[in-house]
């Protein structure tokens, strides 16, 4: 018996469930490691919010071009790196070299060609 093709809703639910599983695993692995967390791609703030709940008290530095997150999910100004991360990340690499406990990257746009170019 063939199952019907996934809807966009099914795809979104599967993607978010997978993201939660991966973030939960990564944060559990990170609990015993000191150092800040880096989040590339704030988006609407869901992943950032999840990370700060799983790693309370941890500095989470967030990189994004602009803030478009839910107001409750905007990091403090001293941990928000605005601009193209290809321009802002080098300063963070120098500042935090060898200290970062976890990096989460979600910088895709939903447009495959643009996401591939950015990932490159």
mmCIF file of the C-alpha atoms, coordinates in Angstrom:
data_MODEL
# 
_entry.id   MODEL 
# 
loop_
_atom_site.group_PDB 
_atom_site.id 
_atom_site.type_symbol 
_atom_site.label_atom_id 
_atom_site.label_alt_id 
_atom_site.label_comp_id 
_atom_site.label_asym_id 
_atom_site.label_entity_id 
_atom_site.label_seq_id 
_atom_site.pdbx_PDB_ins_code 
_atom_site.Cartn_x 
_atom_site.Cartn_y 
_atom_site.Cartn_z 
_atom_site.occupancy 
_atom_site.B_iso_or_equiv 
_atom_site.pdbx_formal_charge 
_atom_site.auth_seq_id 
_atom_site.auth_comp_id 
_atom_site.auth_asym_id 
_atom_site.auth_atom_id 
_atom_site.pdbx_PDB_model_num 
ATOM 1   C CA . UNK A 1 1   ? 0.000  0.000  0.000  1.00 0.00 ? 1   UNK A CA 1 
ATOM 2   C CA . UNK A 1 2   ? 1.404  3.363  -1.018 1.00 0.00 ? 2   UNK A CA 1 
ATOM 3   C CA . UNK A 1 3   ? 1.188  6.209  1.429  1.00 0.00 ? 3   UNK A CA 1 
ATOM 4   C CA . UNK A 1 4   ? 0.081  9.608  0.203  1.00 0.00 ? 4   UNK A CA 1 
ATOM 5   C CA . UNK A 1 5   ? 2.800  12.165 -0.449 1.00 0.00 ? 5   UNK A CA 1 
ATOM 6   C CA . UNK A 1 6   ? 3.729  14.357 2.485  1.00 0.00 ? 6   UNK A CA 1 
ATOM 7   C CA . UNK A 1 7   ? 2.031  17.695 2.698  1.00 0.00 ? 7   UNK A CA 1 
ATOM 8   C CA . UNK A 1 8   ? 3.952  20.852 3.500  1.00 0.00 ? 8   UNK A CA 1 
ATOM 9   C CA . UNK A 1 9   ? 2.420  20.636 6.976  1.00 0.00 ? 9   UNK A CA 1 
ATOM 10  C CA . UNK A 1 10  ? 3.701  17.072 7.407  1.00 0.00 ? 10  UNK A CA 1 
ATOM 11  C CA . UNK A 1 11  ? 7.126  18.186 6.221  1.00 0.00 ? 11  UNK A CA 1 
ATOM 12  C CA . UNK A 1 12  ? 7.216  21.128 8.668  1.00 0.00 ? 12  UNK A CA 1 
ATOM 13  C CA . UNK A 1 13  ? 6.160  18.923 11.578 1.00 0.00 ? 13  UNK A CA 1 
ATOM 14  C CA . UNK A 1 14  ? 8.797  16.305 10.732 1.00 0.00 ? 14  UNK A CA 1 
ATOM 15  C CA . UNK A 1 15  ? 11.479 18.999 10.379 1.00 0.00 ? 15  UNK A CA 1 
ATOM 16  C CA . UNK A 1 16  ? 10.618 20.579 13.747 1.00 0.00 ? 16  UNK A CA 1 
ATOM 17  C CA . UNK A 1 17  ? 10.448 17.228 15.527 1.00 0.00 ? 17  UNK A CA 1 
ATOM 18  C CA . UNK A 1 18  ? 13.843 16.292 14.108 1.00 0.00 ? 18  UNK A CA 1 
ATOM 19  C CA . UNK A 1 19  ? 15.267 19.674 15.099 1.00 0.00 ? 19  UNK A CA 1 
ATOM 20  C CA . UNK A 1 20  ? 14.048 19.238 18.685 1.00 0.00 ? 20  UNK A CA 1 
ATOM 21  C CA . UNK A 1 21  ? 15.522 15.735 18.916 1.00 0.00 ? 21  UNK A CA 1 
ATOM 22  C CA . UNK A 1 22  ? 18.878 16.954 17.583 1.00 0.00 ? 22  UNK A CA 1 
ATOM 23  C CA . UNK A 1 23  ? 18.991 20.022 19.843 1.00 0.00 ? 23  UNK A CA 1 
ATOM 24  C CA . UNK A 1 24  ? 18.040 17.953 22.890 1.00 0.00 ? 24  UNK A CA 1 
ATOM 25  C CA . UNK A 1 25  ? 20.823 15.475 22.132 1.00 0.00 ? 25  UNK A CA 1 
ATOM 26  C CA . UNK A 1 26  ? 23.377 18.239 21.469 1.00 0.00 ? 26  UNK A CA 1 
ATOM 27  C CA . UNK A 1 27  ? 22.521 20.185 24.612 1.00 0.00 ? 27  UNK A CA 1 
ATOM 28  C CA . UNK A 1 28  ? 22.704 17.024 26.749 1.00 0.00 ? 28  UNK A CA 1 
ATOM 29  C CA . UNK A 1 29  ? 26.178 16.395 25.325 1.00 0.00 ? 29  UNK A CA 1 
ATOM 30  C CA . UNK A 1 30  ? 27.124 20.023 26.045 1.00 0.00 ? 30  UNK A CA 1 
ATOM 31  C CA . UNK A 1 31  ? 26.004 20.227 29.683 1.00 0.00 ? 31  UNK A CA 1 
ATOM 32  C CA . UNK A 1 32  ? 29.403 19.172 31.040 1.00 0.00 ? 32  UNK A CA 1 
ATOM 33  C CA . UNK A 1 33  ? 31.382 21.356 28.632 1.00 0.00 ? 33  UNK A CA 1 
ATOM 34  C CA . UNK A 1 34  ? 32.100 24.954 29.592 1.00 0.00 ? 34  UNK A CA 1 
ATOM 35  C CA . UNK A 1 35  ? 31.891 27.772 27.115 1.00 0.00 ? 35  UNK A CA 1 
ATOM 36  C CA . UNK A 1 36  ? 29.434 29.784 25.101 1.00 0.00 ? 36  UNK A CA 1 
ATOM 37  C CA . UNK A 1 37  ? 26.983 28.544 22.494 1.00 0.00 ? 37  UNK A CA 1 
ATOM 38  C CA . UNK A 1 38  ? 26.765 29.991 18.997 1.00 0.00 ? 38  UNK A CA 1 
ATOM 39  C CA . UNK A 1 39  ? 23.491 30.110 17.065 1.00 0.00 ? 39  UNK A CA 1 
ATOM 40  C CA . UNK A 1 40  ? 23.762 30.973 13.372 1.00 0.00 ? 40  UNK A CA 1 
ATOM 41  C CA . UNK A 1 41  ? 20.338 32.014 12.137 1.00 0.00 ? 41  UNK A CA 1 
ATOM 42  C CA . UNK A 1 42  ? 17.931 33.477 14.705 1.00 0.00 ? 42  UNK A CA 1 
ATOM 43  C CA . UNK A 1 43  ? 14.897 33.412 12.419 1.00 0.00 ? 43  UNK A CA 1 
ATOM 44  C CA . UNK A 1 44  ? 11.804 33.646 14.590 1.00 0.00 ? 44  UNK A CA 1 
ATOM 45  C CA . UNK A 1 45  ? 13.740 32.528 17.680 1.00 0.00 ? 45  UNK A CA 1 
ATOM 46  C CA . UNK A 1 46  ? 12.389 29.009 18.234 1.00 0.00 ? 46  UNK A CA 1 
ATOM 47  C CA . UNK A 1 47  ? 15.789 27.282 18.314 1.00 0.00 ? 47  UNK A CA 1 
ATOM 48  C CA . UNK A 1 48  ? 17.334 30.061 20.390 1.00 0.00 ? 48  UNK A CA 1 
ATOM 49  C CA . UNK A 1 49  ? 14.496 29.773 22.901 1.00 0.00 ? 49  UNK A CA 1 
ATOM 50  C CA . UNK A 1 50  ? 14.928 25.994 23.044 1.00 0.00 ? 50  UNK A CA 1 
ATOM 51  C CA . UNK A 1 51  ? 18.686 26.302 23.565 1.00 0.00 ? 51  UNK A CA 1 
ATOM 52  C CA . UNK A 1 52  ? 18.346 28.795 26.404 1.00 0.00 ? 52  UNK A CA 1 
ATOM 53  C CA . UNK A 1 53  ? 15.775 26.587 28.149 1.00 0.00 ? 53  UNK A CA 1 
ATOM 54  C CA . UNK A 1 54  ? 18.029 23.531 27.810 1.00 0.00 ? 54  UNK A CA 1 
ATOM 55  C CA . UNK A 1 55  ? 21.207 25.407 28.786 1.00 0.00 ? 55  UNK A CA 1 
ATOM 56  C CA . UNK A 1 56  ? 20.096 27.919 31.427 1.00 0.00 ? 56  UNK A CA 1 
ATOM 57  C CA . UNK A 1 57  ? 22.710 30.478 32.384 1.00 0.00 ? 57  UNK A CA 1 
ATOM 58  C CA . UNK A 1 58  ? 24.820 29.741 29.313 1.00 0.00 ? 58  UNK A CA 1 
ATOM 59  C CA . UNK A 1 59  ? 25.880 32.630 27.078 1.00 0.00 ? 59  UNK A CA 1 
ATOM 60  C CA . UNK A 1 60  ? 24.282 32.090 23.681 1.00 0.00 ? 60  UNK A CA 1 
ATOM 61  C CA . UNK A 1 61  ? 25.640 34.313 20.919 1.00 0.00 ? 61  UNK A CA 1 
ATOM 62  C CA . UNK A 1 62  ? 23.307 34.687 17.957 1.00 0.00 ? 62  UNK A CA 1 
ATOM 63  C CA . UNK A 1 63  ? 24.216 35.679 14.409 1.00 0.00 ? 63  UNK A CA 1 
ATOM 64  C CA . UNK A 1 64  ? 21.666 36.913 11.886 1.00 0.00 ? 64  UNK A CA 1 
ATOM 65  C CA . UNK A 1 65  ? 21.257 39.561 9.220  1.00 0.00 ? 65  UNK A CA 1 
ATOM 66  C CA . UNK A 1 66  ? 18.383 41.227 11.028 1.00 0.00 ? 66  UNK A CA 1 
ATOM 67  C CA . UNK A 1 67  ? 16.029 40.605 13.924 1.00 0.00 ? 67  UNK A CA 1 
ATOM 68  C CA . UNK A 1 68  ? 12.705 39.094 12.904 1.00 0.00 ? 68  UNK A CA 1 
ATOM 69  C CA . UNK A 1 69  ? 12.140 36.984 16.019 1.00 0.00 ? 69  UNK A CA 1 
ATOM 70  C CA . UNK A 1 70  ? 9.229  36.896 18.426 1.00 0.00 ? 70  UNK A CA 1 
ATOM 71  C CA . UNK A 1 71  ? 9.899  39.638 21.031 1.00 0.00 ? 71  UNK A CA 1 
ATOM 72  C CA . UNK A 1 72  ? 10.333 37.031 23.793 1.00 0.00 ? 72  UNK A CA 1 
ATOM 73  C CA . UNK A 1 73  ? 13.048 35.306 21.754 1.00 0.00 ? 73  UNK A CA 1 
ATOM 74  C CA . UNK A 1 74  ? 15.484 38.130 21.063 1.00 0.00 ? 74  UNK A CA 1 
ATOM 75  C CA . UNK A 1 75  ? 18.873 37.721 22.725 1.00 0.00 ? 75  UNK A CA 1 
ATOM 76  C CA . UNK A 1 76  ? 20.457 40.509 24.759 1.00 0.00 ? 76  UNK A CA 1 
ATOM 77  C CA . UNK A 1 77  ? 22.224 43.126 22.646 1.00 0.00 ? 77  UNK A CA 1 
ATOM 78  C CA . UNK A 1 78  ? 25.677 42.069 23.882 1.00 0.00 ? 78  UNK A CA 1 
ATOM 79  C CA . UNK A 1 79  ? 25.108 38.575 22.440 1.00 0.00 ? 79  UNK A CA 1 
ATOM 80  C CA . UNK A 1 80  ? 23.424 39.547 19.172 1.00 0.00 ? 80  UNK A CA 1 
ATOM 81  C CA . UNK A 1 81  ? 25.709 39.799 16.145 1.00 0.00 ? 81  UNK A CA 1 
ATOM 82  C CA . UNK A 1 82  ? 23.829 41.568 13.368 1.00 0.00 ? 82  UNK A CA 1 
ATOM 83  C CA . UNK A 1 83  ? 24.879 41.483 9.739  1.00 0.00 ? 83  UNK A CA 1 
ATOM 84  C CA . UNK A 1 84  ? 25.955 38.849 7.268  1.00 0.00 ? 84  UNK A CA 1 
ATOM 85  C CA . UNK A 1 85  ? 27.629 36.163 9.369  1.00 0.00 ? 85  UNK A CA 1 
ATOM 86  C CA . UNK A 1 86  ? 30.448 35.911 6.842  1.00 0.00 ? 86  UNK A CA 1 
ATOM 87  C CA . UNK A 1 87  ? 31.351 39.432 8.013  1.00 0.00 ? 87  UNK A CA 1 
ATOM 88  C CA . UNK A 1 88  ? 30.503 39.096 11.729 1.00 0.00 ? 88  UNK A CA 1 
ATOM 89  C CA . UNK A 1 89  ? 31.780 35.573 12.479 1.00 0.00 ? 89  UNK A CA 1 
ATOM 90  C CA . UNK A 1 90  ? 35.524 36.294 12.063 1.00 0.00 ? 90  UNK A CA 1 
ATOM 91  C CA . UNK A 1 91  ? 35.493 38.632 15.096 1.00 0.00 ? 91  UNK A CA 1 
ATOM 92  C CA . UNK A 1 92  ? 33.690 35.960 17.125 1.00 0.00 ? 92  UNK A CA 1 
ATOM 93  C CA . UNK A 1 93  ? 36.214 33.332 16.012 1.00 0.00 ? 93  UNK A CA 1 
ATOM 94  C CA . UNK A 1 94  ? 39.033 35.524 17.330 1.00 0.00 ? 94  UNK A CA 1 
ATOM 95  C CA . UNK A 1 95  ? 37.214 36.372 20.555 1.00 0.00 ? 95  UNK A CA 1 
ATOM 96  C CA . UNK A 1 96  ? 36.079 32.824 21.393 1.00 0.00 ? 96  UNK A CA 1 
ATOM 97  C CA . UNK A 1 97  ? 38.775 30.645 19.783 1.00 0.00 ? 97  UNK A CA 1 
ATOM 98  C CA . UNK A 1 98  ? 38.832 27.253 21.506 1.00 0.00 ? 98  UNK A CA 1 
ATOM 99  C CA . UNK A 1 99  ? 36.053 28.132 23.960 1.00 0.00 ? 99  UNK A CA 1 
ATOM 100 C CA . UNK A 1 100 ? 32.777 27.387 22.153 1.00 0.00 ? 100 UNK A CA 1 
ATOM 101 C CA . UNK A 1 101 ? 30.866 24.405 23.521 1.00 0.00 ? 101 UNK A CA 1 
ATOM 102 C CA . UNK A 1 102 ? 28.195 24.134 20.808 1.00 0.00 ? 102 UNK A CA 1 
ATOM 103 C CA . UNK A 1 103 ? 27.440 25.662 17.430 1.00 0.00 ? 103 UNK A CA 1 
ATOM 104 C CA . UNK A 1 104 ? 23.972 25.398 15.909 1.00 0.00 ? 104 UNK A CA 1 
ATOM 105 C CA . UNK A 1 105 ? 23.630 26.533 12.332 1.00 0.00 ? 105 UNK A CA 1 
ATOM 106 C CA . UNK A 1 106 ? 20.298 27.094 10.632 1.00 0.00 ? 106 UNK A CA 1 
ATOM 107 C CA . UNK A 1 107 ? 20.945 29.579 7.879  1.00 0.00 ? 107 UNK A CA 1 
ATOM 108 C CA . UNK A 1 108 ? 18.865 28.214 5.026  1.00 0.00 ? 108 UNK A CA 1 
ATOM 109 C CA . UNK A 1 109 ? 16.305 30.341 3.273  1.00 0.00 ? 109 UNK A CA 1 
ATOM 110 C CA . UNK A 1 110 ? 13.909 27.708 1.981  1.00 0.00 ? 110 UNK A CA 1 
ATOM 111 C CA . UNK A 1 111 ? 15.171 28.413 -1.523 1.00 0.00 ? 111 UNK A CA 1 
ATOM 112 C CA . UNK A 1 112 ? 17.532 25.560 -2.370 1.00 0.00 ? 112 UNK A CA 1 
ATOM 113 C CA . UNK A 1 113 ? 19.948 27.417 -4.645 1.00 0.00 ? 113 UNK A CA 1 
ATOM 114 C CA . UNK A 1 114 ? 20.332 30.343 -2.240 1.00 0.00 ? 114 UNK A CA 1 
ATOM 115 C CA . UNK A 1 115 ? 20.781 28.002 0.741  1.00 0.00 ? 115 UNK A CA 1 
ATOM 116 C CA . UNK A 1 116 ? 23.438 25.964 -1.087 1.00 0.00 ? 116 UNK A CA 1 
ATOM 117 C CA . UNK A 1 117 ? 25.330 29.125 -2.001 1.00 0.00 ? 117 UNK A CA 1 
ATOM 118 C CA . UNK A 1 118 ? 25.209 30.355 1.599  1.00 0.00 ? 118 UNK A CA 1 
ATOM 119 C CA . UNK A 1 119 ? 26.322 26.985 2.956  1.00 0.00 ? 119 UNK A CA 1 
ATOM 120 C CA . UNK A 1 120 ? 29.302 27.076 0.588  1.00 0.00 ? 120 UNK A CA 1 
# 
